[in-house]
Amino acid sequence: MCPFYNEKTGETPEKKVYYVRPDERTKEKDIKTVALKMRELIQNSPCKNEEVIFLCIGSDRYVGDSLGPLVGTMLKENEVPYHVYGTLEAPVHAFNLKATLKEIHKRFVKPLIFSLDACLGDQDQVGYVLFKEGPLLPGKALEKVLPEVGDYHIKGMVNYIDPLPTSQFLNDTRLYTVMNLAKTITKIITETAALDNGLEHKS
């Protein structure tokens, strides 16, 4: 779980941020834009598909933190041509993240890693997906000290920050919101795979 991008957080502005909004009028266009950008990054990297990794972080024990494992499972079901770490069956979370990273770097030489996690932010950002260059800071919203992960990262805004303890929102988050975000992110990545193979994705 990490904080959602906000200009007030001081993140480096020169790094381009791509958003997918829950607005049905623009959602498909946003998905296509991110998929095209992701395909460009994969094709311009020295990595082959088998060296591209989607690291889906989160726990299936809390609705608000289950976005990563849900996406990982959906990607496996869609048989994307990339390595996927973090599923409902075998989640990647705070307790095994370091070991997972060690396994990845032992198995691959300089892989291209896209990390993914749920996040919290402002109320009007709920339902947004963010894609940005640079590593993810998992656990930051819950004040956990975890290693930075990924060359690029994807965040799904599952809930908003309130005066109540942040951890409470892991339980108060709606499964409907998390499922919609998981489907959106899965569609971005499956369309990326289709474009990467010179195919048009069929819904």
N, C-alpha and C positions, 0 to 999 in steps of 0.2 A: 504494500500500500504506500503510495507516494503522493505528494501534493501536486495539484494540477498547475499547469503553466499559468503564470500571471505576471504581468510586467513589473508588479511591485516586488516580486521575489528576487529580481536582479539577475535573471538568467541572461546569458549572452544574447543580445538582440540580433547580431549579424547571422546567426544560425536560423535558417528559414524554418518556420513552423507551418505545418499543414493541418487543417481542421476538417473533420467530418461532422457536420451538425445534424441533429435529429430531425430537422425540418425536411419533410418529404419532398418539398419542391426542389431542394438543392442537394439532397443526400446522395443520389446516384451520381451526380456530377462530381461531388466531393470524393466519393469512393474511387471513381475513375482517375481523378487527379492524383490521389495518393498512390494508387496501384501503378500508374505510369511512372511516377517518381521512384517508387520502390524497384520497379523493373529496371529503370535506368541505372540505379545504384548497383544492383546485382550484376547487370551486364558490363558495367564499367569497372567492376572490381576484378582482381586476379583470381577470385574464387570460382570454383565450379559449383553446380547446384548441391553436390554432396558435401560441400564445405560451407554452405549457408545454413545458419542455425536460427531458429525461433525459440527463444528462451521465455517460456510463459510462467511467470512467477505468481504465487498465491496459494491459498489453502482452501480446501473444499469443506472445512469445518465452520466457516463463516460465510454467509451469503455475500457480504460486501467485499470479501477477499477472494471470491471464487472465480472471478473473471478469467484469470490466467489459466487455471486448470480446464475451464470450460472451452476456451479458445484452443488450447492444446489438443483436447479430445476431438473437437470439431475438425481441426486440421488433419489429425490422424485419420479420421473417418473419410475426409475428402482426398486422402492419399496425396498430399502436396509433395513435390519432389525435393523437399528440404528436410533437414533434421529438426525434430521437434522435441524439446525437453519441457516437461511440466504438463501433466494431464490429471484427470480426476483419479485415475488409477495410481499414478506415480507423480504426485505434485512436487514442485520445487518451491520451497518456502524458507523462512529465516533459519531453520535448523539444519537444512542440507544444501543451502545455496553455495557455500564455499566449497563443499565437496563436489558439487555438480560442476562448478567452474573448473575445478582441478581436473575432473574427468574429461571435460570438453577440451581443455588445452593439452592434455596428455594424448588425446585421440586425434586432434586436428592441429595443423600448423597454420597459425594466423587465419582462423575462420572469420567469416563475416557474420556478426551476431546482431540480430534484432531482438531486443528485450521488450517485454510486455508486462504491464501490471495495472491493477486498479488504482484509482486515485480519488482524492477529495479536493474540493475547491469551493467556488462561489455557487450559490443556489441556481443562478441562471446558466451555469455551465453543465448541469447534470444532463447526461446523455451524449455529451461531446466525446469524440475521439481525437487525439492529438498524435501527430507523427513528427519527430524531430531528430536532427543529427545530434550525436553525443550520447553518453551513457545515461542509464537510468539510475536513480538513487532509491532503491527499494527500502521500504520501512521507514522512510523519513517522516511521514505523517504521524507515525506511531512512536517516533523518537527512538527507533532502533538503529544501531550502527551496523550496517551491512556494506559489502563492497560494491563499488560502482560496476554496472554491467552493461555491455552492448556498445556497438559502434553507432547504432541508431536505436531509438526507442519509441514505443507506442504506449499511450496512456488512455484508459477508458474511465471517464468521469462517472462514478457510480453513486456518489452522494455529495452533500455539501457540508462544510464545516460550520459548527454551531457552538455556543458556549458550553454545551454538554461535552463530556470527555470524548475525544476522537475515537477511541476504541469502541464506544457505544454504537457508532454508526456502522461498524462492521456487521452488527446484528440488526440494526434498523433499516438497512438498505433493502429495497424491493428486488426480489428475484426477477421480476418483469424487466426492470431497468438493466440488470446485469445480463440477462439473456439477449436483449436487443443489442447491447453493446458487443456481446460475444459474436452474434450473427454478423454484425457490421464489420468487425475486425476480420472475421473469418472470410467474409466476402472480399475484402481488400486483398488479403493474401492469396486466395484462390484465383482472383482475377490477375494478380501479379504473376502467378505461376503460369496461367494460360497465356498471358502476353509474353512471358519469358520463353515460352515454347512456340510462339508465333501463332497461337490459337485464340479464337474469340471465346470468352467464358460464357457458358450456357447456365442460366439460373435454374 
